Amino acid sequence: MPCNASGVCEVYRNSPPSILDVREQAEALEPRSRRRERPGGRVTGGFFDRGHIHHLLSNPIYAGRIRHRDQVYEGQHPAIIDPAVWDRVQQLLTDGAARERCVKQKTMRSVLTGKLFDETGDRLTSSHSRKNGKRLRYYISGRLVTDRSQKHPDAWRLPAEQLENLLAEVVRQHLSRPNAVTSMAQGMSAAEITSATELLRDCQSARKCLDLIARADLRQGSLTVQLDLQALARMIECRADQVDAEELTIETPFRMRRKGVELKLHLGDAPPEIDQTLVRNIIKARHWLAMIVDGRTFSEIAESEGTSKRRVQDVVDLAMLAPDVLDAIAAGEQPDRLTTDYLIKSSFPAIWSDQHKQFAAL
């Protein structure tokens, strides 16, 4: 089998955790790299070895992505491997890799891959970036990967660790209810109920809670978690037909609050949190507007303030916000999306009544 698109797909479909296992399974497919004759008569190419297969399985180009140094970026070419499949293969490779002796390593897995959906029904896939040498994981709407010709302002990009901790807490609270066992399972004896209650009480780790999730749907303002019937039955040691499927759906309020470039996720109503960056920029805007009224130009203000003329022009409009909007910002009660970045890019109207209409839609 030559190493073409169909050959790559076949190897991915037969990819267990170990490279050696992949090689054994791939031998039946007889995968070969291109035969080349080098200067001097040396011939290269032929059947795949362990290095060939590892390169094929770890190369992001097949998932529509590109690698530059230590970072992986979304490419502009079509994927021949589903990005979610590629992500799962990377995790299998990581789990099956030989660990360096005497070095404690922290496994970073996106365990909810394939289980998350946004309000459009689009599946979220795992992604990552690097900042200051640290690997940052995210869950992003699939359309950000499969349709890069559009900007998709409604797409989701959520910090993975925060979202995993939040969903684990949702499951933990559901299982910690005093009547959790009797509400979720039927036909159990008193001794079985006592035993199942103890088993649920032991389910406190985030990983155990996340393993019980079959699906989670995210919407602005709320989320719905569907527990896995079979997994729950195994956990509390009862038959699957004893579990009440209607009790496996959890709905809870869910809020996102952005603080500068940082996004924070909250269960229930997000507590008021003052956007200090926005407050500082409003103070600057009012100061700069006063300087303009006194006859100073944008260039003069930029020079005296140690910033650019463009920055002054962008920020000074914040001085035109309505008084009640300013009050809400000072109390941390403005809409989550009402940030400095949004206000600068949206070119909001100067008329206060029009501001109210625009900001009410956030």
C-alpha positions as CSV (number, residue, x, y, z in Angstrom):
1,M,0.0,0.0,0.0
2,P,1.6,3.3,-1.0
3,C,1.6,6.2,1.4
4,N,-1.3,8.2,-0.1
5,A,-4.4,9.8,1.5
6,S,-6.3,6.5,1.7
7,G,-3.2,4.8,3.1
8,V,-2.9,7.5,5.8
9,C,-6.5,7.1,6.7
10,E,-6.2,3.3,7.0
11,V,-3.2,3.6,9.4
12,Y,-5.2,6.1,11.6
13,R,-8.1,3.6,11.7
14,N,-5.8,0.9,13.0
15,S,-3.9,3.0,15.6
16,P,-3.8,1.4,19.1
17,P,-1.8,3.1,21.9
18,S,1.6,1.7,21.0
19,I,3.6,2.5,17.9
20,L,4.9,-1.1,17.9
21,D,1.3,-2.3,17.9
22,V,0.5,0.0,15.0
23,R,3.4,-1.4,13.1
24,E,2.3,-5.0,13.7
25,Q,-1.2,-4.2,12.4
26,A,0.1,-2.1,9.5
27,E,2.3,-5.0,8.2
28,A,-0.8,-6.6,6.8
29,L,-1.4,-3.4,4.8
30,E,2.2,-3.4,3.5
31,P,2.6,0.4,3.7
32,R,5.6,1.7,1.8
33,S,7.3,5.1,1.5
34,R,8.3,6.4,-1.9
35,R,11.3,4.6,-3.4
36,R,14.1,7.1,-4.3
37,E,17.5,6.6,-5.9
38,R,20.1,8.9,-4.4
39,P,23.4,10.1,-5.9
40,G,25.9,7.3,-5.9
41,G,23.3,4.6,-6.4
42,R,21.9,4.5,-2.9
43,V,18.2,3.6,-2.7
44,T,15.9,4.9,0.0
45,G,12.3,4.2,0.8
46,G,10.4,1.0,1.3
47,F,8.4,-0.6,4.1
48,F,7.5,1.6,7.1
49,D,9.6,1.3,10.3
50,R,8.7,2.6,13.8
51,G,9.9,6.1,13.0
52,H,7.9,6.4,9.8
53,I,4.7,5.4,11.6
54,H,5.3,7.8,14.5
55,H,5.8,10.7,12.1
56,L,2.7,9.8,10.2
57,L,0.5,9.6,13.3
58,S,1.9,12.7,14.9
59,N,1.9,15.0,11.9
60,P,-0.8,17.6,12.2
61,I,-0.9,18.3,8.5
62,Y,-3.3,15.4,8.0
63,A,-5.8,17.1,10.4
64,G,-5.7,20.4,8.5
65,R,-3.1,22.0,10.8
66,I,0.5,23.0,10.5
67,R,3.4,22.8,13.0
68,H,5.9,25.6,13.5
69,R,8.6,24.9,16.1
70,D,6.7,23.8,19.2
71,Q,3.3,25.2,18.2
72,V,0.4,23.8,16.1
73,Y,-1.7,26.2,14.1
74,E,-4.8,25.8,12.0
75,G,-3.9,25.5,8.4
76,Q,-5.6,26.6,5.2
77,H,-5.6,23.2,3.5
78,P,-8.4,20.6,3.9
79,A,-8.1,17.8,6.5
80,I,-8.0,14.2,5.4
81,I,-8.3,13.0,9.0
82,D,-11.0,14.3,11.3
83,P,-9.3,16.7,13.8
84,A,-11.1,14.9,16.7
85,V,-9.6,11.6,15.5
86,W,-6.1,13.1,15.3
87,D,-6.5,14.5,18.8
88,R,-7.5,11.1,20.2
89,V,-4.5,9.5,18.4
90,Q,-2.2,12.1,20.0
91,Q,-3.6,11.2,23.4
92,L,-3.1,7.5,22.7
93,L,0.5,8.1,21.7
94,T,1.1,10.1,24.8
95,D,-0.5,7.5,27.1
96,G,1.5,4.7,25.5
97,A,4.9,6.5,25.3
98,A,7.7,5.4,27.5
99,R,8.0,7.8,30.5
100,E,11.4,9.2,31.5
101,R,12.5,7.5,34.7
102,C,12.6,9.4,38.0
103,V,10.7,12.3,36.4
104,K,7.3,13.1,37.6
105,Q,5.1,14.0,34.7
106,K,1.6,15.5,34.7
107,T,-0.7,14.0,32.2
108,M,-2.7,16.6,30.4
109,R,-5.7,15.0,28.6
110,S,-8.7,16.5,27.1
111,V,-11.0,13.8,28.4
112,L,-14.2,15.5,27.2
113,T,-13.2,15.4,23.5
114,G,-16.2,14.2,21.5
115,K,-18.7,14.8,24.3
116,L,-19.2,18.6,24.2
117,F,-21.6,20.5,21.9
118,D,-22.5,24.2,21.5
119,E,-25.9,25.7,21.1
120,T,-25.8,25.1,17.3
121,G,-25.2,21.4,17.8
122,D,-21.6,21.7,16.6
123,R,-19.2,19.3,18.4
124,L,-16.3,20.9,20.3
125,T,-12.9,19.6,19.6
126,S,-9.7,19.9,21.6
127,S,-7.0,22.4,20.7
128,H,-4.0,23.9,22.3
129,S,-1.5,26.7,22.2
130,R,1.7,27.6,24.0
131,K,2.5,30.6,26.0
132,N,5.8,31.2,27.8
133,G,6.6,27.5,27.3
134,K,3.4,26.4,28.9
135,R,0.9,24.2,27.0
136,L,-2.6,25.7,27.2
137,R,-5.6,23.4,26.3
138,Y,-8.9,24.5,24.9
139,Y,-12.2,23.1,23.6
140,I,-13.3,24.9,20.5
141,S,-16.3,24.7,18.2
142,G,-15.6,22.4,15.3
143,R,-16.5,25.0,12.7
144,L,-13.4,26.9,13.6
145,V,-11.4,24.0,12.3
146,T,-13.6,22.7,9.4
147,D,-14.6,26.1,8.0
148,R,-11.8,28.5,8.2
149,S,-13.1,30.7,5.4
150,Q,-15.5,32.4,7.9
151,K,-14.8,34.2,11.2
152,H,-17.7,32.5,13.2
153,P,-18.2,35.1,16.0
154,D,-20.7,32.7,17.7
155,A,-18.1,29.9,18.0
156,W,-16.8,28.8,21.4
157,R,-13.2,28.7,22.6
158,L,-13.1,27.6,26.3
159,P,-10.2,26.9,28.6
160,A,-10.2,23.2,28.9
161,E,-9.1,22.9,32.6
162,Q,-11.7,25.4,33.8
163,L,-14.4,23.7,31.8
164,E,-13.4,20.2,33.1
165,N,-13.4,21.4,36.7
166,L,-16.7,23.1,36.3
167,L,-18.4,20.0,34.7
168,A,-16.8,17.8,37.4
169,E,-18.4,20.0,40.1
170,V,-21.8,19.7,38.4
171,V,-21.6,15.9,38.5
172,R,-20.2,15.9,42.0
173,Q,-23.1,18.0,43.3
174,H,-25.6,15.8,41.6
175,L,-24.2,12.7,43.1
176,S,-23.8,14.2,46.6
177,R,-27.6,14.8,47.0
178,P,-29.0,12.9,50.0
179,N,-31.5,11.1,47.8
180,A,-29.1,10.6,44.9
181,V,-29.3,6.8,44.8
182,T,-33.0,6.4,45.4
183,S,-33.8,9.0,42.7
184,M,-31.5,7.5,40.1
185,A,-32.0,3.8,40.7
186,Q,-35.1,1.6,41.4
187,G,-35.8,-1.8,42.9
188,M,-32.7,-1.7,45.2
189,S,-32.8,-3.2,48.7
190,A,-31.9,-1.1,51.8
191,A,-28.4,-2.7,51.9
192,E,-27.8,-2.1,48.2
193,I,-28.9,1.6,48.7
194,T,-26.4,2.0,51.5
195,S,-23.6,0.4,49.5
196,A,-24.4,2.5,46.4
197,T,-24.5,5.7,48.6
198,E,-21.0,4.9,49.8
199,L,-19.8,4.2,46.3
200,L,-21.1,7.6,45.2
201,R,-19.5,9.3,48.2
202,D,-16.2,7.9,47.0
203,C,-16.7,9.5,43.6
204,Q,-15.0,12.8,44.4
205,S,-12.1,13.0,41.9
206,A,-12.6,15.1,38.8
207,R,-11.6,12.3,36.6
208,K,-14.2,9.9,38.0
209,C,-16.9,12.5,37.6
210,L,-15.9,13.3,34.0
211,D,-15.9,9.6,33.1
212,L,-19.6,9.6,33.9
213,I,-20.5,12.2,31.4
214,A,-21.9,11.0,28.1
215,R,-22.7,14.4,26.6
216,A,-22.7,18.1,27.7
217,D,-24.5,20.8,25.8
218,L,-23.4,24.4,26.3
219,R,-25.5,27.5,25.7
220,Q,-25.2,31.1,26.8
221,G,-26.6,31.1,30.3
222,S,-27.0,27.4,30.9
223,L,-25.6,23.9,30.3
224,T,-27.1,20.4,30.2
225,V,-25.1,17.3,31.2
226,Q,-26.3,13.8,30.3
227,L,-24.8,11.1,32.4
228,D,-23.8,7.7,31.0
229,L,-26.3,5.1,32.1
230,Q,-24.0,2.1,31.8
231,A,-21.1,3.9,33.5
232,L,-23.4,4.9,36.4
233,A,-24.8,1.4,36.8
234,R,-21.2,0.0,37.0
235,M,-20.3,2.6,39.6
236,I,-23.1,1.9,42.0
237,E,-23.1,-1.8,41.2
238,C,-26.6,-2.3,40.0
239,R,-28.3,-3.5,36.7
240,A,-28.6,-1.0,33.9
241,D,-32.4,-1.5,33.8
242,Q,-32.6,-0.3,37.4
243,V,-31.3,3.1,36.5
244,D,-33.9,5.8,35.8
245,A,-32.8,7.5,32.6
246,E,-34.8,10.6,33.3
247,E,-32.7,11.3,36.4
248,L,-29.5,11.3,34.4
249,T,-30.0,14.8,32.9
250,I,-28.6,17.7,34.8
251,E,-29.4,21.3,33.9
252,T,-27.7,24.2,35.6
253,P,-27.1,28.0,35.1
254,F,-23.7,28.7,33.5
255,R,-22.0,32.0,33.0
256,M,-18.8,33.3,31.4
257,R,-17.2,36.5,32.5
258,R,-14.3,38.0,30.6
259,K,-11.6,40.0,32.5
260,G,-9.4,41.6,29.9
261,V,-8.2,38.7,27.8
262,E,-8.9,36.2,30.5
263,L,-12.1,34.2,30.5
264,K,-13.6,32.8,33.7
265,L,-16.4,30.2,33.9
266,H,-18.9,30.1,36.7
267,L,-21.7,27.8,37.8
268,G,-24.9,29.7,38.6
269,D,-25.0,33.5,38.2
270,A,-21.5,34.9,38.0
271,P,-20.6,37.0,40.9
272,P,-20.1,40.7,40.1
273,E,-16.5,41.3,39.1
274,I,-15.2,44.8,38.2
275,D,-13.3,44.9,34.9
276,Q,-10.4,47.0,36.1
277,T,-8.9,47.3,32.6
278,L,-12.1,48.8,31.3
279,V,-12.4,51.1,34.3
280,R,-8.8,52.4,33.7
281,N,-9.5,53.0,30.0
282,I,-12.6,54.9,30.7
283,I,-10.7,57.2,33.1
284,K,-8.1,57.7,30.4
285,A,-10.8,58.5,27.9
286,R,-12.4,61.1,30.0
287,H,-9.0,62.7,30.8
288,W,-8.1,62.7,27.1
289,L,-11.5,64.2,26.1
290,A,-10.9,67.0,28.5
291,M,-7.5,67.7,26.9
292,I,-9.2,67.7,23.4
293,V,-11.8,70.3,24.7
294,D,-8.8,72.4,25.8
295,G,-7.5,72.4,22.3
296,R,-4.9,69.6,22.3
297,T,-4.6,67.4,19.2
298,F,-4.5,63.6,19.1
299,S,-0.8,63.7,18.3
300,E,0.0,66.1,21.2
301,I,-2.0,63.9,23.6
302,A,-0.2,60.7,22.3
303,E,3.2,62.3,22.8
304,S,2.5,63.6,26.3
305,E,0.9,60.3,27.4
306,G,3.6,58.1,25.9
307,T,1.2,56.2,23.6
308,S,0.2,56.2,19.9
309,K,-2.2,58.5,18.1
310,R,-4.3,55.5,17.0
311,R,-4.6,54.4,20.6
312,V,-5.9,57.8,21.7
313,Q,-8.4,57.9,18.9
314,D,-9.7,54.4,19.8
315,V,-10.0,54.9,23.6
316,V,-11.3,58.4,23.8
317,D,-14.8,57.3,22.5
318,L,-15.2,55.5,25.9
319,A,-15.8,58.9,27.4
320,M,-19.2,58.9,25.5
321,L,-20.7,56.0,27.4
322,A,-24.1,56.7,29.1
323,P,-24.1,57.4,32.8
324,D,-26.1,54.3,33.7
325,V,-23.7,52.1,31.6
326,L,-20.8,53.7,33.6
327,D,-22.6,52.8,36.9
328,A,-23.0,49.2,35.8
329,I,-19.3,49.0,34.8
330,A,-18.3,50.5,38.2
331,A,-20.4,47.8,40.0
332,G,-19.2,44.9,37.8
333,E,-22.8,44.4,36.5
334,Q,-22.3,45.1,32.8
335,P,-22.9,42.3,30.2
336,D,-20.0,39.9,30.0
337,R,-19.1,40.8,26.5
338,L,-19.0,44.6,27.2
339,T,-15.2,44.9,27.3
340,T,-12.7,47.5,26.1
341,D,-12.0,45.4,23.0
342,Y,-15.7,45.1,22.2
343,L,-16.3,48.8,22.6
344,I,-13.4,49.8,20.4
345,K,-14.2,47.4,17.6
346,S,-18.0,47.8,17.6
347,S,-17.9,51.6,17.1
348,F,-20.8,52.0,19.5
349,P,-23.2,55.0,19.0
350,A,-22.8,58.2,20.9
351,I,-26.6,58.5,21.5
352,W,-27.3,57.0,24.9
353,S,-30.7,55.4,24.0
354,D,-29.0,53.7,21.0
355,Q,-26.3,52.4,23.3
356,H,-28.9,50.8,25.5
357,K,-30.4,48.9,22.6
358,Q,-27.0,47.7,21.4
359,F,-25.7,46.6,24.7
360,A,-29.0,44.9,25.7
361,A,-28.3,42.4,22.9
362,L,-25.0,41.3,24.5
